[in-house]
């Protein structure tokens, strides 16, 4: 999912990013090991919340969710991507099954 960088005001936030993965039963242990490494990276890069969720009804569906303070912070996180992070991401995505890549949702808090 690509959002034009200038389509959102830089100070808008917080921002919640959710990535959904479909993981075969035989790959769950490897996925969880890798996704937890990704969680450490996300927090190091500025996410103030990170968690992986397992769907109660669809046992192959996992959601990685993290939150950042602002849209600008999300953009900075993208710019700070390291080779190690890309390697782990590629390993995680290789475990994803299905015709389409993992689903990514980026939600920006609005005023209540």
C-alpha positions in Angstrom: 0.0 0.0 0.0 1.4 3.3 -1.0 0.2 6.6 0.4 1.6 9.8 -1.2 3.9 11.3 1.5 2.4 14.7 1.1 -1.3 13.5 1.2 -1.3 13.8 5.0 -0.3 16.6 7.2 3.1 15.7 8.9 1.8 16.3 12.5 -1.3 14.2 12.1 -1.5 11.2 14.5 -1.2 9.0 16.2 -0.9 6.5 13.3 -1.8 2.8 13.5 -0.3 0.4 11.0 -1.7 -3.1 10.6 -0.2 -5.8 8.4 -2.1 -9.1 8.0 -0.3 -12.3 7.2 -1.7 -15.7 6.3 0.6 -18.3 7.7 0.4 -22.1 7.2 0.4 -24.2 10.4 3.8 -25.6 9.7 5.3 -22.1 9.5 3.8 -20.6 12.6 6.8 -21.1 14.9 9.2 -19.6 12.4 6.8 -16.7 11.7 6.5 -15.9 15.4 10.2 -15.9 15.9 10.7 -13.5 12.9 7.8 -11.3 13.7 9.1 -10.8 17.3 12.4 -9.7 15.9 10.5 -7.3 13.7 8.7 -6.0 16.8 12.1 -5.1 18.4 13.0 -3.2 15.2 9.7 -1.4 15.0 10.1 -0.2 18.6 13.7 0.8 18.1 12.6 2.8 15.1 10.0 4.8 17.1 6.8 2.8 17.4 5.4 3.3 20.9 3.2 0.2 20.7 3.7 -3.0 18.9 1.8 -6.4 19.1 1.0 -9.4 17.0 -2.5 -10.8 17.1 -3.8 -14.3 16.1 -7.3 -14.4 14.7 -9.7 -16.4 17.0 -11.7 -17.7 14.0 -9.2 -18.0 11.2 -6.1 -19.8 12.7 -4.0 -18.9 9.7 -4.5 -15.2 10.0 -2.1 -13.0 12.1 -2.1 -9.3 12.4 1.0 -7.2 13.2 -0.1 -3.8 14.7 2.1 -0.9 15.7 1.5 2.7 16.5 3.6 5.8 16.0 3.1 9.4 17.2 2.6 11.0 13.8 2.6 10.6 10.0 6.0 12.2 9.9 7.3 9.6 12.3 6.0 6.8 10.0 7.8 8.4 7.1 11.0 8.6 9.1 10.6 5.0 10.1 10.5 4.1 6.3 13.6 6.2 5.7 15.5 4.4 8.5 15.0 0.9 7.0 18.2 -1.2 7.4 19.4 -4.2 5.4 18.7 -6.3 8.5 15.1 -5.1 8.7 14.6 -5.7 5.0 16.0 -9.2 5.4 13.6 -10.1 8.2 10.7 -8.5 6.4 11.5 -10.6 3.3 11.7 -13.8 5.4 8.3 -13.0 7.0 6.7 -12.2 3.7 8.0 -15.4 2.2 6.1 -17.3 4.9 2.8 -15.5 3.9 0.6 -17.8 1.8 -2.0 -16.6 -0.7 -2.1 -15.0 -4.1 -1.8 -11.4 -2.8 0.9 -9.9 -0.6 0.1 -9.2 3.1 -2.6 -6.7 3.5 -1.4 -3.3 5.0 -3.7 -0.8 6.6 -2.6 2.7 7.7 -5.0 4.6 9.9 -4.6 8.1 11.2 -6.5 9.3 14.2 -9.1 11.9 13.7 -10.5 14.4 16.1 -13.2 13.0 18.2 
